[in-house]
Amino acid sequence: MGSHKKALGALVLYIVTVVFIWSYFSQLKHYHQLHAISQGESFGHMAVFLIIGVTVYTLLIYCALVLYWTNIGRKNIRVR
């Protein structure tokens, strides 16, 4: 039961991160318009790439932890 709580906590943190990234990039266009800053490229593409990167990174960490939590990882690592 404890590992499920950790997984749900990690999922909540991931969702908060994605929402924060998306809201930041959605407001960036208005910020540039208000402060008369020229826009070089579309911020939508940058947001998508950043969210994909965060997703891949999160999945890699989660898979590594799942392998460690199961006996697959513990058999190969010897603690002295």
C-alpha positions as CSV (number, residue, x, y, z in Angstrom):
1,M,0.0,0.0,0.0
2,G,2.9,2.4,0.7
3,S,4.3,2.1,-2.8
4,H,0.9,3.0,-4.3
5,K,0.8,6.2,-2.2
6,K,4.3,7.1,-3.5
7,A,3.2,6.4,-7.1
8,L,0.1,8.6,-6.6
9,G,2.2,11.3,-5.1
10,A,4.6,11.2,-8.0
11,L,1.7,11.3,-10.5
12,V,0.3,14.4,-8.7
13,L,3.7,16.1,-8.9
14,Y,4.0,15.2,-12.6
15,I,0.6,16.6,-13.4
16,V,1.4,19.8,-11.4
17,T,4.6,20.2,-13.3
18,V,2.9,19.8,-16.7
19,V,0.2,22.2,-15.8
20,F,2.8,24.8,-14.6
21,I,4.8,24.4,-17.8
22,W,1.7,24.8,-20.0
23,S,0.4,27.8,-18.1
24,Y,3.9,29.5,-18.2
25,F,4.2,29.2,-22.0
26,S,0.5,30.2,-22.6
27,Q,1.1,33.4,-20.7
28,L,4.4,34.2,-22.2
29,K,2.9,35.4,-25.5
30,H,0.8,38.0,-23.6
31,Y,3.9,39.0,-21.5
32,H,5.9,39.7,-24.7
33,Q,3.0,41.7,-26.2
34,L,2.7,43.9,-23.0
35,H,6.4,44.6,-22.8
36,A,7.0,45.0,-26.5
37,I,9.4,42.1,-26.8
38,S,9.8,40.7,-30.3
39,Q,9.0,37.0,-30.6
40,G,11.6,34.8,-32.3
41,E,9.6,31.6,-32.6
42,S,6.4,29.9,-31.5
43,F,6.3,29.1,-27.8
44,G,3.8,26.3,-28.3
45,H,6.5,24.1,-29.8
46,M,8.9,24.8,-26.9
47,A,6.2,23.9,-24.4
48,V,5.5,20.6,-26.2
49,F,9.1,19.6,-26.3
50,L,9.6,20.5,-22.7
51,I,6.6,18.5,-21.6
52,I,7.8,15.5,-23.7
53,G,11.2,15.8,-22.1
54,V,9.8,15.9,-18.6
55,T,7.5,12.9,-19.4
56,V,10.5,10.8,-20.7
57,Y,12.6,11.7,-17.7
58,T,9.8,10.8,-15.3
59,L,9.2,7.5,-17.0
60,L,12.9,6.6,-16.9
61,I,13.1,7.3,-13.2
62,Y,9.9,5.4,-12.5
63,C,11.0,2.4,-14.4
64,A,14.4,2.4,-12.6
65,L,12.6,2.5,-9.3
66,V,10.2,-0.2,-10.2
67,L,13.1,-2.5,-11.2
68,Y,14.8,-1.7,-8.0
69,W,11.6,-2.3,-5.9
70,T,11.1,-5.7,-7.5
71,N,13.7,-8.3,-6.9
72,I,15.3,-7.9,-10.3
73,G,17.3,-4.9,-9.2
74,R,18.0,-6.1,-5.6
75,K,19.5,-9.4,-6.8
76,N,22.1,-7.6,-8.9
77,I,23.1,-5.1,-6.3
78,R,25.0,-6.5,-3.3
79,V,25.0,-4.4,-0.2
80,R,27.9,-5.1,2.2
